[in-house]
Amino acid sequence: MLHLLTIALVARTAGAIMPVTLLVSLAQPYGYGIAAVVNGVYIALLAFVAPLRGRLLDRIGQRRAIVPMAATAIAFTVLTAVSVGAQWAWGWTLTTVVVAGLTSPPLNAALRTSWRTVVDGEEGPLKTVHSADSVLEEMGFVIAPLLAGLSLTALSPDRAYQLSVAVYVVVVTAYLLALRRYNLGERVTPSPPPETVGTRQRVHRWMGPLAEPRMLLILSPLLLMGCIFGGGAIFIPAFTQHLGSFTWTGPLLAMISVGGVVGGIAYGALRWDADLWRKYKVLTLGFAIPSCFLVAVRPLWLLALLLLLSGLFVTPIFINAFLLVDREIPEDSRNEANTWVSASTNLSNAAITIVVGTYVTGGRWTAALGVLSGCAAVGLVVALLTRVRSATAPARAQHDTVSSAD
């Protein structure tokens, strides 16, 4: 298990470093406009195509899908590094980035789907491993920017990108070896379709786990978190630049992740015997309440405190989301369901970034923070009004699609 957790940490860290070093390495010969286009396409593809790649894993099995996907992604990622070093025309680099993004294997979802196999289905160890996995992921968001900055300082930008690509190739290869070593990724026997005909059956076929009402309830707190992540990522650097307080930029951007690491460790050690849905509701309230007060923030230390308090609940929410996916979503849809956990956060992140970016461009700081507090207030109300009954595992195995709201 430690081997797999190490693979997960290194894979996420390398994946977070590559866009940063790619951006800087392309900016030197082409400028930040072209670099932003290439980098933005790369990140968008990872977010939007992730559920489709997860569905592919569910349909044909991890082994049959990940091996050719990994081989193709490695080849075109290496080709991207070559194009950056040789300063090919940026259109060629964009092409290699597109293919690498489309074929990149969803290792995070594959690993999280495999944890139940690793711990032989025991609930206690399953919570422990999901907690460790989510804490390490949050640590990666703290470590990656530091390592990216260090590599860019010690090496030329193109060399820094090539180094991150080399680490990515090694870690993907390590996961392919782990597939065989830990006997992961066995083809799952599809669950029987829901007892319905016509349009409703087609909806389940094409929407996959999103056709499950409980999957939508799992995603709602994640959409809220994505709004705060995306809005904060734009507001913080713009506001600190406006105040001439650049020393606050890095610490403020890291506050949610710092809180996430602390909260994840505490949650993993906590003995809390409530139902997962009840925990999920309490954790969502814990994240939303401090964020509701963002609109009143003026001193930067208060902004840091509110972000830290909300951040304490980030990793526990992710832990619970993955545990709920494991319990509530049929086994033959879990790879895709796990990709939606991160994809939903990225989608709301991207949407709110545009809105907040519009306000900060005009110096409308209160309005920008009002958007974030408004999102938090909506999340708070939804969490308070939502009532979910526990579902038994056998019921979920039969695709029980009865509405989960009272």
N, C-alpha and C positions, 0 to 999 in steps of 0.2 A: 504494500500500500504506500509506503514511503517513496518507493521508486516512482509510482504513478503521480503522487502529489508533487514530486520534484519536476517531473515532465510537465505537469500542468503549470507550475509556477514559471518555469523557464520559457515555456511556449507563450504564455500571456505576456511576459516581460519583453521577449523578443518581438512579439506582435505589436506591442505598444511603442517600442523603440523605432521600428522600421518606418512608420509614417513620418516621425519627427526628422530622422536622418535623411529620408528621401526628400522631404520638403526643402531642407537646407541645401542638400547636394544639387538639387535641380534649380534652386534660386540663384546660385552663382552664375551659371551660364545663361539662364533664360529669364531671370527675374521672378519675383514672388507671384505675379499674376499667373504665369504658366505653371509654376510649381504648385500653386493652390488648386488649379484645375486638375492636374494629375493626382495630387494627394486626395482631393475631395472625391474624385471618381473612385479611387481605391477604397476609401473608408465607406462610401455609400454602397459599393458593391458588397462589401463584407456584411453590412447591416441588412440590406434588402434581399440578398440572395440566400442568407443563412437559413431561413425556414425551408426553402426549396431543397437545399443540400441536406437538411435534416430529414426531410421527407424521403429523399433518395436513400438515406441510410435505413430508414424504417422499411422501405419497400423491398430492398434487395440485400440488406444486411450490412453491418459495418465493414466486414472484411472485403466483401466484393466491391463496395463503393469507395472506401477510403484509400485502398492501395492505388488504383489508377488516378484518383483525384490528387493524392499526395504526389505521385510521380509527375503529373502534369504541372501542378502548382510549383513544385521544386524547380522544374526545368525553366518555367517562365519567370520565376522570381530570380533565379540565377541570371537569366538573360536580361532581366531588368537591371541588375547590378552591373552587368557588362556594358549595357547601353549607357548607364550613368557615367561609368568610368571612361568610356570611349567618347562621351558627349555626342551620341547619335542625335538626329533630329528628334525633338520632343514628341512628335507624333508616334514614332516607333516605341518610345518609352511608354507612352500612354497605352499603346496596343498591348505590350507585354504585361503592363499592370492590370489591364482589363481581364486578360486571360488568366493571370495568376489569381486575381480576386474571384473570378467566377468558379474556379476549380479548387480553391483553397478548402481543405477538409475541415468540417466543424469539430475540431478536437475537443473543445470545451463541452459541447453537448454530448459527444460520444463518451467522454470520461464520466460525466455525471450520470448518464444512462447506465454505465457499467458499475457504478459503486455498489448497487444492491448485489450484483454477482460477486464482487470482491469480498463483501462482508457476509455472504451466504444468507442474505435477506433478513438479518437481525436488526430490529428497529433501533436499539441503543447505539450500536456501532455505526449504523447508517447515519444517525444524526451527528455523531462525532466526526465522521469522515466528511460529510457535507459542510459542517462547521469549519473544519480545518481547510477544506478546499476554498470556501468563500473568503475566509480570513486571508489566505495566501493570495487570492485574486486581488483583494483590496490592497494588500502590501505591494503587489506588482504595480499598482497605479501610483504608489509613492516612489518605488524604486526606479521604474522605467524612465521618468523625466530626469532623475539624477544621473543615471547611467548614460542616457542620451547626451546630456550636457557634457559629461566627462569625456565621452568618446569624441564628441565634436571639438572639444578643447585639445585633446591629446593627439587627434588624427585629423587629416583633411576630411571635409564632409563626405566625399565619395568613398573614402576608406572606411569611415564610420558606418555608412550604409552597408557597404560590403561585409563588414564584420557582423552587423546585425542579421544580414541574410545568411551568413555562415552558421550562426547560432540557430537560426530558424530551421535550416536544413538538417542540422544535427538533431534537434529536438523532434522534428517530424519523423525522422528515421527511427529515433528511439521509441516513439509511440507505435510505429509499425512492428517493431520487434516485440513490444509489450503486448500487442494483440495476440501473438502466438504464445508468449510466455505465460500470460494470465488467462488464456483461453477466453478472451473477450470477443464481443461482437458476433456471437452466434446468431444465426437467422432466427427471428422470433416468429412463431406460428401466429398468423393474423387472428385477431379476435373476430368473432362473428359480427357481421354488420348489425346495426340497430334494426329492430323489427318494425320497419316502416318501408313505404314504397314511394315511388314517384319522386317529386321535387325534393322532399326531405332526405331521401336516401342519396340523391345526387349531391346535396349540400354536404353531407357527411363525407362523401368521397372526395370532393374537391377542396373543402375547407379543412379537412383533417382535424387536429385537436381544437381548432378555433370553433368547430361546430359544437363543442362541449360547453354548456353554460358555465360550468365550474372553471374552465380554462380562462374565460373572460374575467371572472372574478379574481383569479390568480394574477392576471395581468394588470388590473386596475391600479394597485399601489405602485407598480413598476412604471406605469405611464406618468404618475405623479412625480416619482423620483427623477425620471428623465427630464421633466420640465425644469426642476430645480437645478439639476446638473448642467443642462444646456444654457439656461438663463444665467446661472452663476459664472459659467466659463466665459461669457461675453461681458457681463456687467463688471466683474471684478477687475480685469486688466484695464477696461475703459475708465472706471471710476477712480482707480488708484492713479492712473496717468493724469486724470483731471485734477486730482488733489496734489500731484507731484510726490506721491508716496510709493515709489516703485518697490521699496523694501517690503511692503505689505503684500505685493502681488503673489509671490510664491507661497507664503504661509497661508494666505486666504484660500488660494486654489487647492491647497492640500488639506484644509480643515475637515472637509467631509470624509476624505479617505482616512485621515488620522482617527476620526471618530469611528469610522467603520471598522478599523482594525481593533480598537479598544472594545467596541460593542460586540464584535464577533467573538473575541476571546471570552468576554464575560458571558455571552449567551451560550457558547459551547460548554462552559463549566456550570451553567445554571441548571438546577433541578426544578423544572417548571412543568407540572403534570397536567396542564390544560390541553384541550383539544387543539390541533393545529390551526383550525379556522379561527378559534378564539384568540390564539396567540397572534395570528396574522392581523386580526383587527386591532388588537392592542398595540402592536408594533407600528402599524400604519398610522394610528393616532399619535404615537410617540414621535414619528417623523414629521407629521403634518403640523402639529401644534407650534413648535418653534418657528417653522417656515411661515406661518400665518403672520408673524410679527416682523417679517423682513421689510415691509413697507414703511415701518417706523424707524428703520435704522439710519443713523447718521454717523456716529463714531465707528471707526473701523474695528475697534476692539469688540464692540457689540455685535457687529456683523460676523466676526470670527467666532464669537461665543454661540450665536444662533446656528451657524453652520456646523459647529462641533456637536451641539446638542442634537440636531437632526441627524448628523452623521452616525451617532451612536446606534441608530436603528437601521442603517442601510444594510450592513452585512447580515444581521438577523432576519431582515425581510427577505433577502436573497436566499438564505438558508431555508426559511420556511417555504418559499416559493418552490425551490427544487424538491423539498420533501413532499409538498402537496402535489406537484407534478408526478412524483413517483407513486403516490398513493391514489390519486384521483383519475389520472389519465391512463387509458389502456396501454399495455406494454408495447404494442406495435405502432404507437404514435409518439413515444416518449422522446426519441431523438429530435423530432420536429418541435415538440412542445418545449423542450429545453432550449432550443434555439430562439423560440419566441420570448423567453424570459429576458434575454439580453437585447433581442431585436426590438421589442416594444419600448424598452428604455431608450434605445438609440433613435427610434422614430420620433418619439415625443421630444427628445433632446434636440433633434434637427429642426422640428417645427417651431419650438419656442425660441430657439436661437435667432431665427429670422425676425420674430416679433420683438424680442428684447433688443436685438441689434438695431432695429429701426428707431427705437426710443433713445438708446444711448448715443446714436449718431447725432441726434438733435439735442443732446444734453438733458433729456427729460428723465432724470434719475428716479424721481419718485414714481413716475408712471411705469418705468421698467421694473422697479421693485414691487409695484402694485400688481403687475402681471403675475409675478412669482407668488405673492401672497394670495392672489385670487385662485391660482391653481391649487395651492395648499388648502385653501378654504373649501374648494370643491371636493378635494380628496378627503377632507375631514368629514364633510356631510355624507359623502358616499359610504365611508367606513362606518359612520354612526347608524345609517339607515339599513345597511346590508345585514341580512340574517341568513346564515347558511347552516343547514343540517349536515351532520357527519354522514358520510356514505361508507358502507362496508366495502372491503376489497372485492368480494364476489360480485357485488352489484356493479362496480366499475368494470370488472372484467367482462360483463355482459353489455357494456356500453349503455349504462343507465343514463338516459338523456333527459330525465325529468328535471324541470327547472329547479335550481338550487336556491332560489329566493323564496322566503315565506310569503 
